[in-house]
Amino acid sequence: MYSVTRLLDVDEPDRARVLGSLRTAAAASGAQNWVVEPTLPGSRNGGDVLVHLRFDSAPNYFNLDLDDPAITRVNGADYTGMPIRTGEPGSVYRALLLSVTPDTDMAAVERFERELMMLPRYVSSIRAWQLSPILEPVGATAWTHVFEQEFSDVNGLMGPYLMHPIHWAVVDRWFDPEATDCIVRDRVCHSFCNTMTAVL
């Protein structure tokens, strides 16, 4: 599967118009699954609108028209991978864009990835997930990974996931600048939105 994720900062008076045009473009893109929704409160550096398109293979062409002057910033990535589903479709889609520090020891990167992939074993509100290396980063940061999930609902993200001991006692050390294991030293984009259908 080939995925395209974009997190858009959009001037507030134009958000409804931009959402409409992006939904039209997504529907015409040939994507197998897609979501174009406003981000929910609690997103961090996640933009105002989350766009995610999932194709069977790399598309020859599609046009999201992100040159609209109402779109003031774009972060995102193109990447491949196969999701793992652990339950019925969730009602919240979440994407985390992150950048591992250049020249990080590969063994450390592999441990980091393994520990991220442990999270769905312990957090039952995760209904589907995928961790992917990024083929093409978009924006001012050289993103290296995207970690996506479908959650049962927003409470399943903000409570059982973010507050679980496996998160703050094991995974967070890779992100904490005061921890010796920290390898994610730039900002992250933590973005999530409602979805009516399976995204992953």
C-alpha positions in Angstrom: 0.0 0.0 0.0 1.1 3.5 -0.8 0.1 6.3 1.6 0.0 10.1 1.4 -0.5 12.1 4.6 -0.7 15.9 4.7 -1.3 18.1 7.8 -2.5 21.5 6.7 -2.6 24.8 8.5 -5.6 26.7 7.0 -6.9 30.2 7.6 -10.0 29.9 9.7 -12.4 31.8 7.4 -11.5 29.5 4.5 -11.5 26.1 6.2 -15.0 25.0 5.1 -14.1 25.9 1.5 -10.7 24.2 1.6 -12.3 21.1 3.2 -14.8 20.8 0.4 -12.2 21.2 -2.4 -9.9 18.6 -0.7 -12.7 16.1 -0.3 -13.6 16.5 -4.0 -9.9 16.0 -4.9 -9.6 13.0 -2.6 -12.7 11.3 -4.0 -11.3 11.8 -7.5 -7.8 10.6 -6.6 -8.3 6.9 -7.1 -7.4 6.2 -3.4 -8.7 3.0 -2.0 -9.3 4.7 1.4 -9.2 8.3 2.3 -10.0 10.8 5.1 -10.2 14.6 4.9 -11.3 16.0 8.2 -10.7 18.9 10.7 -8.2 17.9 13.4 -9.5 17.5 16.9 -8.5 19.4 20.0 -5.3 18.0 21.5 -3.5 17.7 18.2 0.1 19.1 18.5 1.7 20.7 15.4 -1.1 18.7 13.6 -2.5 21.4 11.5 -6.2 22.3 11.1 -7.0 19.7 8.4 -5.8 16.1 8.2 -5.6 14.5 4.8 -4.8 10.9 4.3 -5.0 8.9 1.1 -4.2 5.2 0.8 -3.6 3.7 -2.7 -2.9 0.1 -3.8 0.3 1.3 -5.4 2.1 4.6 -6.1 -0.3 6.8 -8.1 0.8 8.2 -11.4 -1.0 11.5 -10.6 -3.4 13.1 -8.3 -4.0 16.8 -7.5 -4.8 18.1 -4.0 -4.2 21.7 -5.0 -2.2 22.6 -1.9 -1.2 26.0 -3.5 -4.4 27.6 -2.2 -3.3 30.8 -0.4 -5.5 29.9 2.6 -3.2 27.0 3.3 -0.3 28.5 5.2 1.7 25.5 6.2 2.0 21.8 5.1 3.6 18.9 6.8 3.4 15.4 5.6 4.9 12.3 4.0 4.6 9.7 1.3 5.4 6.1 2.4 4.6 2.5 1.9 3.5 -0.3 4.3 0.8 -2.7 5.3 -1.4 -2.0 8.3 -2.2 -4.5 11.0 -5.8 -4.7 12.1 -6.6 -5.8 15.7 -10.3 -5.1 15.8 -13.3 -3.4 14.2 -12.7 0.0 12.5 -12.1 2.8 14.9 -13.7 6.2 14.9 -10.5 8.2 15.3 -7.5 8.2 12.9 -4.2 9.4 14.3 -0.9 10.1 12.5 2.4 10.9 14.3 5.2 12.3 12.1 8.6 12.1 13.7 12.3 12.6 12.8 15.0 10.4 14.2 18.3 12.3 14.7 20.7 11.9 11.7 23.5 9.4 12.3 21.7 7.6 15.1 23.1 4.1 15.5 21.0 1.7 13.5 20.7 -0.7 16.4 19.1 2.1 18.5 16.7 2.9 15.7 15.7 -0.8 15.5 15.1 -0.9 19.2 13.0 2.3 19.0 10.9 0.8 16.2 10.4 -2.5 18.1 9.2 -0.6 21.2 6.8 1.5 19.2 5.3 -1.6 17.7 4.8 -3.1 21.2 2.1 -0.5 22.0 -0.8 -2.2 20.3 -0.2 -5.3 22.4 -1.0 -3.4 25.5 -3.5 -0.8 24.4 -6.8 -2.4 23.4 -8.3 0.9 22.1 -6.0 0.6 19.1 -8.0 -1.1 16.3 -5.4 -0.9 13.5 -1.9 0.5 13.2 1.1 0.9 10.9 4.7 2.1 11.5 6.4 3.2 8.3 9.7 4.7 7.2 9.1 7.7 5.1 10.0 7.8 1.4 9.4 11.5 0.8 9.0 14.0 3.7 7.0 17.2 3.2 7.5 20.4 5.1 10.4 22.0 7.0 11.4 18.9 8.9 13.0 15.8 7.4 10.5 13.3 8.8 11.8 9.8 9.0 8.8 7.8 10.4 5.1 7.9 10.5 3.2 5.9 13.2 -0.5 5.6 12.5 -3.4 4.2 14.4 -7.2 3.8 14.3 -8.6 4.2 17.8 -11.9 3.1 19.2 -12.7 6.8 20.0 -11.0 9.9 21.1 -11.0 8.8 24.8 -9.1 5.6 23.7 -6.3 7.9 22.3 -6.2 10.5 25.1 -6.6 8.0 28.0 -5.6 4.4 27.6 -2.9 5.1 24.9 -1.2 8.3 26.1 -1.5 7.4 29.8 -0.5 3.7 29.6 2.6 2.7 31.5 4.1 1.2 28.3 3.9 4.6 26.8 5.4 6.8 29.5 7.7 4.2 31.1 9.1 2.6 27.9 8.4 4.6 24.7 8.7 8.2 26.0 12.4 7.9 26.7 13.1 8.0 23.0 11.4 11.4 22.8 12.5 12.9 26.2 15.5 15.3 25.7 16.5 14.7 29.3 16.8 10.9 28.7 20.1 9.4 27.5 18.2 7.2 25.0 16.5 10.2 23.2 16.8 10.0 19.5 13.8 12.1 18.4 15.1 15.6 19.1 13.0 17.7 16.7 9.3 18.5 17.2 6.8 15.9 16.3 3.4 16.3 14.5 0.7 14.5 16.5 -2.5 14.9 14.5 -5.9 13.1 14.8 -9.4 13.4 13.5 -12.8 11.7 13.4 -13.4 9.1 10.7 -16.6 7.3 9.7 -14.9 4.5 7.9 -11.7 2.4 8.1 -8.7 4.4 7.2 -5.9 1.8 7.6 
